[in-house]
Amino acid sequence: MIKSLACVFALTALLSISAFAHDTPGGGEGAKVTLVYDRELPNVPGKSMRGVLVEYAPGGFSDGHTHPASAFIYATVLEGAIRSQVNDGPATVYKAGESFSEFPGDRHGVSENASKTHPAKLLAVFVVDTAQQELTFPLKK
């Protein structure tokens, strides 16, 4: 059921890119980050669902980061393969159609295109406090 809902959301978000798209901070070298969906949840006061399309050029990456303390994130790879490491877990390669989650307080140390020759795309779906506008914060060094 959850997988079906995620697929429906992904399709809806992708079809409405032209209506909602604008670049957001949080990219790295060879990464384009675009907010493609932003709606308040009518049955969960104070919460919103936001869809972020992350497009990686070959060899592209996002800098290490965290997300708002209120954010739960479901991410699915739309194209290519993404290497991701959350907290101290192993770096894992996710291929098109595969997904992973990030929980409030998680650190995303690695997020990159696993290929040096092919592009990759990732759709990250956030459930986050509506008042929270910034979705990505750089890791403190």
Secondary structure, 3 states (H helix, E strand, C coil): CHHHHHHHHHHHHHHCHHHHCEECCCCCCCEEEEEEEEEECCCCCCEEEEEEEEEECCCCEECCEECCCCCEEEEEEEECEEEEEECCCCCEEEECCCEEEECCCCEEEEEEECCCCCCEEEEEEEEEECCCCCCCEECCC
